[in-house]
């Protein structure tokens, strides 16, 4: 009985993987508007009714794809952080940033699924698996960026002066459970945004003139980010 159940589970896992591959293939060839359960079922070779045993809606399928992509990226970043645990904090940030870029380039479809043009009419379930997966990636990045910082040092990072931005940062911090004061949160998101922006430019072929120099530019940007963060850390205490 146990062996039979195990075989059934393996077959289900294989079908799930095939469904996800077909869906990602449609997104790559037809864009966000081209994804439908009927088309996925046709590509997999099953009926739409059979597909509903795995995903009861297009949104459920998209949620699974987005969650899987976030988790895979977080795994790649966490692996880089662990592999370089004996390096200096600055070198670890560089290593993790390069791993982020490498995963994005190798898994372009998944990266654009989570960070590209939103799928029409799709709304991720509030507080659902996509939120948890995105938060996990944020925590991995936070732990590398602020490795070794004390609570006092984190609170010393100057907060923005705009009240609406402070409120937005507090909301984002609560959403991702980062546990950062507004100043540290602002510096974190600004750093992530700068590095992420370079990756997006490269993935969308907006940096063709760089040629083989793209990794070097990315490392320069990473070290610039580290320098800016360390300047906050070294700033004298107020008063």
C-alpha positions in Angstrom: 0.0 0.0 0.0 2.8 2.3 0.9 4.7 1.6 -2.4 1.5 2.1 -4.3 0.9 5.5 -2.7 4.5 6.5 -3.3 4.2 5.6 -7.0 1.0 7.7 -7.2 2.7 10.6 -5.5 5.6 10.4 -7.9 3.3 10.4 -10.9 1.5 13.4 -9.4 4.7 15.3 -8.9 5.8 14.5 -12.5 2.5 15.8 -13.9 2.7 18.9 -11.7 6.2 19.6 -13.1 5.0 19.0 -16.7 2.1 21.4 -16.1 4.4 24.1 -14.8 6.9 23.6 -17.7 4.1 24.0 -20.2 2.8 27.1 -18.5 6.2 28.7 -18.4 6.7 27.8 -22.1 3.4 29.6 -22.9 4.5 32.6 -21.0 7.8 32.7 -22.9 6.3 32.3 -26.3 2.9 34.0 -26.0 3.4 36.5 -23.2 1.2 37.1 -20.1 -1.9 37.3 -22.2 -1.3 33.8 -23.7 -1.6 31.8 -20.5 -4.8 29.7 -20.1 -5.6 26.4 -18.5 -7.1 25.1 -21.7 -3.9 25.7 -23.6 -1.8 24.2 -20.8 -4.0 21.1 -20.8 -3.6 20.8 -24.5 0.2 21.0 -24.3 0.4 18.5 -21.5 -2.0 16.1 -23.2 -4.7 16.0 -20.6 -8.3 17.3 -20.4 -9.1 20.6 -18.8 -11.1 18.7 -16.2 -8.1 16.6 -15.4 -6.0 19.7 -15.0 -8.5 21.0 -12.4 -7.4 18.2 -10.1 -4.0 20.0 -9.9 -5.0 23.7 -10.2 -8.5 24.9 -9.9 -7.9 28.2 -11.7 -5.3 30.1 -13.8 -4.5 32.2 -10.7 -3.7 29.1 -8.7 -1.3 27.9 -11.3 0.3 31.4 -11.5 0.6 31.5 -7.7 2.5 28.2 -7.8 4.8 29.4 -10.5 5.6 32.7 -8.7 6.1 30.9 -5.4 8.5 28.4 -7.0 10.4 31.1 -8.8 10.9 33.2 -5.6 12.0 30.0 -3.7 14.5 29.0 -6.3 16.0 32.5 -6.4 16.1 32.6 -2.6 17.8 29.1 -2.6 20.5 30.4 -5.0 21.2 33.5 -3.0 21.2 31.5 0.3 23.6 29.0 -1.2 26.0 31.7 -2.3 25.8 33.3 1.2 26.6 30.0 2.9 29.4 29.1 0.5 31.1 32.5 1.2 30.5 32.6 4.9 34.2 33.0 5.7 34.6 36.0 3.4 34.5 39.6 4.6 31.0 41.2 4.8 31.7 43.3 1.6 32.8 40.2 -0.4 29.8 38.3 0.8 27.5 41.0 -0.5 29.3 40.9 -3.8 29.1 37.1 -4.0 25.4 37.1 -3.2 24.7 39.9 -5.7 26.5 38.1 -8.4 24.5 34.9 -7.6 21.3 37.0 -7.9 22.4 38.2 -11.3 23.5 34.7 -12.4 20.2 33.1 -11.5 18.3 35.8 -13.2 20.2 35.4 -16.5 20.0 31.6 -16.3 16.3 31.6 -15.5 15.1 34.6 -17.4 11.5 33.4 -17.7 11.0 32.8 -14.0 12.8 36.1 -13.1 10.5 38.1 -15.5 7.5 36.2 -14.1 8.1 37.6 -10.6 9.6 41.0 -11.6 8.4 41.7 -15.1 5.1 42.9 -16.5 2.2 41.7 -14.2 -0.1 39.1 -15.6 -3.5 40.6 -16.6 -6.1 40.3 -13.9 -3.9 38.2 -11.6 -3.9 39.1 -7.9 -1.6 37.2 -5.6 -3.5 35.9 -2.5 -2.9 38.3 0.4 -0.6 36.8 3.0 -0.4 33.6 0.8 2.6 31.6 -0.5 3.9 34.2 -2.9 4.1 36.7 0.0 6.0 34.2 2.2 8.3 33.3 -0.6 9.1 36.9 -1.4 9.7 37.6 2.3 12.1 34.7 2.5 14.2 36.2 -0.3 14.1 39.5 1.5 15.3 38.0 4.7 18.2 36.2 3.0 19.3 39.5 1.4 18.9 41.4 4.7 21.0 39.0 6.6 23.9 39.4 4.1 23.6 43.1 3.7 23.5 43.8 7.4 25.6 40.9 8.6 27.4 41.9 11.8 25.5 45.1 12.4 24.2 45.8 15.9 20.7 47.1 16.6 22.3 50.4 17.5 24.1 50.7 14.2 20.9 49.8 12.3 19.0 52.5 14.1 21.7 55.0 13.4 21.0 55.0 9.6 19.3 58.3 9.0 15.6 57.9 8.2 14.0 59.7 5.3 12.4 63.0 6.1 9.2 62.5 4.2 6.4 61.2 6.6 4.6 59.3 3.8 7.8 57.5 2.9 8.4 56.5 6.5 4.9 55.1 6.6 5.4 53.2 3.4 8.7 51.8 4.7 7.1 50.6 7.9 4.4 49.0 5.9 6.9 47.2 3.6 9.0 46.2 6.5 6.0 44.6 8.2 4.9 43.0 5.0 8.3 41.3 4.6 9.0 40.9 8.3 12.5 42.4 7.9 12.6 44.0 11.4 14.4 47.1 10.2 14.0 50.7 11.3 12.9 53.1 8.6 16.5 54.4 7.9 17.9 50.9 7.5 14.9 49.8 5.5 15.3 52.7 3.1 19.0 52.0 2.6 18.2 48.3 2.1 15.5 48.9 -0.5 17.6 51.5 -2.3 20.5 49.1 -2.5 18.4 46.2 -3.7 16.7 48.5 -6.2 19.9 49.7 -7.7 21.3 46.2 -8.2 18.0 44.8 -9.4 17.7 47.6 -11.9 21.0 46.7 -13.5 19.9 43.1 -13.8 16.7 44.1 -15.4 18.5 46.3 -17.9 20.8 43.4 -18.8 18.0 40.8 -19.1 15.9 43.1 -21.3 19.0 43.7 -23.6 19.4 47.4 -22.7 23.1 47.1 -22.1 24.4 45.5 -25.3 27.3 48.0 -25.5 28.8 46.6 -22.3 29.5 43.2 -23.9 31.6 41.1 -21.5 31.9 44.0 -19.1 28.5 43.6 -17.5 29.7 41.4 -14.6 32.5 43.9 -13.8 30.0 46.8 -13.9 27.7 44.9 -11.6 30.5 44.2 -9.1 31.5 47.9 -9.1 27.8 48.8 -8.3 27.8 46.2 -5.5 30.9 47.6 -3.9 29.5 51.1 -4.2 26.4 49.9 -2.3 28.5 48.3 0.4 30.6 51.5 0.7 27.4 53.6 1.1 26.1 51.3 3.8 29.4 51.2 5.7 29.5 55.0 5.6 26.2 55.0 7.6 27.6 52.4 9.9 30.7 54.5 10.6 28.9 57.7 11.1 29.4 59.2 14.6 26.6 58.8 17.1 24.3 61.8 17.4 25.0 63.9 20.4 
